[in-house]
Amino acid sequence: MLSLSRLEGFVLGLALLYLLWRIGRGLVSRRLSVGAEVRSLVSAAVLLALFIGGGLLSHRPMLELVGLSPDLAAVDFHSHTSASHDVRGTAMAGYDTEKNLAWHDRAGFDAVFVTDHNTTAGLVPTDVPVALCRGREVSAWRAHIVLLGGELDSVRGPYRRDWAGLLQLLADADTAYGALAVASIPEYERNHWGRLDTLAAAGLDGFEVVNASPKANELSRARRDSVIGLARRTGKFVVGVSDHHGWGATSMVWSLVSVPGWEVEPERLCSGVVDALQAGFPAVRVVERHRLRADAWWPSWLTPLALLWETWRGMGWEMTAAWLAWIWALWVVGRTRYLPSP
């Protein structure tokens, strides 16, 4: 759940902590062995790589959202499969539609819009008990626009050419494709921040205000609140999305939409969500997890300590105490095993 800048700070902070540890250890023992230091550095790097790699590749059990009232549905409006170019060409090449829906099922989602880049090839029915909803992420001029619902199999136009092409896509989304258009982070923040009012007036239906990808997670709370204020004034809905590409097993945000009776008729959940979005700003309630944000007061080089602190705050004191107790218990057991016999 870290932003890109916080991920960089995490690595920097770990390097500084490691350096302080080795210097302190050397001062206490009053010994320095180049060979021992090289072995220690290599071991630390390997362990860090295994830790990060395991977290990225392992689809382990994860926190899920539970306890919703019967008419509320937890929805992800932006996710990807191996049909997207930036999934297909990576270690997640096997992340197909079934795996996508299984990931969302473990996180407590009821419906998922599969929005692969410029294709609908990922819209393949599966047996996973999560509603598969039609979507597509269109590459436009300096922007990514997520289209929800409608006829999306042949979305073609001069949308990448210039500003006029982007405006044309927003117009075509409704008239040609019968879809709702959502502006994706980080593109609208980086490239169109001063023109959000114009995009809203040109036919944009909604804004992402939380996006779990590291680049998009840089959005500050002040800017997020600014977009929410604009959406409230103009009657646009706001959503929180995973933008999931198959890496890791942590859901950061859920969007809740009221669709009365959907549990009795689950086959109409996708259409019910799209219909509910017509209400604009009141249609979606965004629930996001507590986390270390990019704009938190912690300096970048203290990110490892900040991450621990904010994780403990998010878990609550009882769970934090249990978490620490298990760590210390395992450490004591490990130390006991290797103590010399009397």
N, C-alpha and C positions, 0 to 999 in steps of 0.2 A: 504493500500500500504506500510505497515511497515514490515521490516524484523523482525525475531524472537528476535534478540538482542534489536531492537528498541521497540518492544512490551513490553519487560521486562523493558526497560528504561522508557516507558510511565507510567507503573504502579508504578515504583519506584518514578518517578518525581511527579506524582499525590499525592502519600503518603507524600512526603516532602512538597509540596505546602499546603496540608491539615493541616499538623502539624504546619507550619508557620502561617497559617491563624488562627488556634485555639489559638496558643500562643499569637499572636498579639491581638486577640479579648479579651483574658483574661487579658492582660496587660492594655488595654484601659478601660475595664469595672471594673478591679480590683476585679473580682469575679471568683470563681471556684466552679462549682457544678459537682460532679462526675456523678450524674444521667444525667445531661444535656449533659455532654461530651459523655457518653455512647450512649445516644439517637442520638446525632449528628453523631457519628461514624457509628452506625448501618444504619442510614438514608443515609449517604454518600456511604456506601458499597452497599446498595440496589440500589441506583440510578446508581452507576457505573455498577453494574451487569445488570440492565435493559438497560442501554445505549449500553453496549457491546453485550448483547444478542439480542437486537433489531437490531443492525447493522449486526450481523451474520445471523439471521434467516429471516429478512425482504428482500423480493425480490422487492424492491422499484424501481421507475424510476432511471436511472443513466446516466452518461455522455456517449454519443455515438460519434463515428467517422463519419463525414459526408463530403460531398464535394469532393469525389474522382473522378478522371477522369473515363470515361466510361469503359476502358479496365482494370482498376485496381480492384482487389478484396481484401477485408480485410479478412484474414484467421487466425484461431486459430489452431495450429498444435498439441495441447496437452490439452485434457479435459477429464472429467470423468462423469460417471452416477452411479446410484445405483447398477449397475452390478459389480462395483469395491468394494473390501472388505472394503476399508477405507472410503467408502460412505455408504454402506449398513448397517454397524453396528453403525451408528451415528444418530443424530437428522435429518440428511439429507437423511434418508432412502427412502423418496419419491421422490428424485431428479432423475427422469427418463429421457429418451432421449428427450421427448417433452419439459420438463422443462429446460434441458440443452440448447436446440436450442432456446427456448424462451428467456433465459438469454442472449445468444449471439446476438439474434435479437435486443434486447433493447440496446445493446452496439455497434450496427452498423456493425456487422460481416456479411459477405456474405457466408462464408463456414467454417465448423468446422470439424476437425478430432476428432472423439470420440475414445479415446485411453485408454480403460479400462485395468486394471491390468490383464494380462494373460488371457483375454477373449474377445470375440467379441459379447457377449450377448447384449451389449448396442446398437448395430447397428440395430435399429428398425426404419423403415420409419415413418415419422410424416407429419402433414400438415403445420408445421411451415415453412415460406418462407426463410429458410437458408439451404444451401446445406449440407447434411450429408455425410461426407467422411470417408472411411474405414481406421481404424488404430488400433493399439494395443500397449500397453506398456509391454515389456517383462522384467521380473526379471532375470538378468544374474549375473555373479560373481561380487559382489560388485559394480553393475552398473544397471541402468535402461535404456533400449534402446527402443526408440519409433520407431515403424515401421509404415510407411505411404504407403497406397495403397497395391496392390498385393493380394495374396491369404493367408489370415491370420487366417483361421478358425482352423487350426491344426498346431500350432507352437510348436514343441516339439524337445528337444535335450538336451545334457548334458551341457546346458549353464550356470547353476549355480555352476558347480563343481569347476572350477578353471579358471586361466587366459586363458588357451587354450580353455575352453568352451566359454568364452566371444568372443575370436577371431573367433571361429567357428560360432557363431551367426551372426557376421558381414559378414562372407562369405556366410552363408545360406540365409541371408536376400535378397541378389540379386539372387542367383542361385536357391534356393528352394522356396522362397516365392514371388519373384518378387517385393520386397518392398524396400523403401529407409530407411536407418537406421540413427537415430538422437540420439546423446548422451544427456541425460537429466541432468540438475542441480538438486540437489547439488552433486549427486553421483560421477560424473566425476571429480569435483573439489576436493572432499574429498579423493577419493580413487585412482585416476589415473592421477593426475595433471602432474606428470613427464613422463607420457606415452601417451600424447595426439597425438604426432607425429606418434607413433606406431599404435594407433587406426585409425588415418586417413589413414595410408598406408594399414591397414588391411581391409579396405572396408567401414569405416564409411562415410556416405554421408553428414552429417551436425551436427551442434552444436547448442544447446540452448544457447543464450547469455543473455536473460532476461527471468526470470520465476517468476510469481507473488506469488507463495507460500512463506510463511514467511521464511522457511528454505533456499529455493533457492535464495531468495532475499538478502541473505548475500553477494553474489558475489560482490567484489569491482570493481570500475571502471577500475583500473589498470589491474586486472585479466581478466575482460571482454574484454578490448582492446587487451590483449595478445592473447585471443582465436580468436578474429576477425582477428588479424594479421596472425595467423596460418591458419585460414580458407582462407584468401586471397591468401596466398602462395601456398596452396595445392588445391585450387579450390573447396572447400566445401562451402555449403550454411550455413547461420546462421539464426536463427529464434527467435522471442520473443513469449512466450506462456503464457496462463493463468494458466495452470495446475489446472483448476477449479474443485472443489469438491462439489459445491453447496452452499458454505458459502458466504454470503454477496452479495452486488450489486455494485461492483466497478471493472471496467476493467482498467488495468494498461498499457497494451501493445497490439498493433495490428501489424500483419505482412502483408505487401502489396505485392501482386504478380500480374504481368501483364499476363492476359489471354485474348487476343484479341477476341471480339465478344461474350464473355460469357453471357452478358445480353440478347442477342438475343436467345442463346441456353443455358439456365441455367443448363440443365441436363448434360452438359459436363464440368461443372466447376471443379469438383473434379479431373477428369482425366487431365484437362487442367493445374491445379495447379501442379500435380505430374510431368507432362511433362515439365513444366516450371522450376522445380527444377533441371532438368538435366543440366541446364546451370551453376550450381554451385554458386559461390559467388555472381554474379550479380543478381541472381534470386529473392532475397527477400530484401525488404526495411523494417526495423524495426522502428516503431514509438512508443515511450514510453512516458508516462506522467511524468512531473516534480514531484518530491517527495523527502521526507527526506530519504536519503540513509544511509545504515549501516556505510559507511566509511566517512560520513560527519564530519566536525570538531566539531560539537556540542557534548558535553559530554553526556553520557547516561542519567544521572539524570536530564538533561535539555530537554529531549525529548518532553515533553508536550509543552513547549514554542517554541522549534525548529519546531515542527509539525505545530503550528499555523503560524509561520513565513514563512515556506516553502509553506504552503497551500495558504497563501496570495500572495506570489510571483507567484505561479502557476496560480492563478485566474486573476491576473492583478489588478491594483489599483482601477479601477471603480467598479468592482464586489466586491472587498474587502471592499470599502467604503460602498456599499449598504448592504453587509453582516453585518458589524459592526452597521450600522444605525438601521437595523431591531432588532438586539440583544438589543441595548440600548433603542429603542422604546418600546419593550416588557417589559424590566426591569422597565421603567418609568411607564407604564400602571399598572404593578403589584404593584409597590410601592404606586401608587395613590389609588388603590382599598383598600389598607389596612391602609391608613393614618386615624388617629382618627378624628371624626367629630368635628368641632369647637363648 
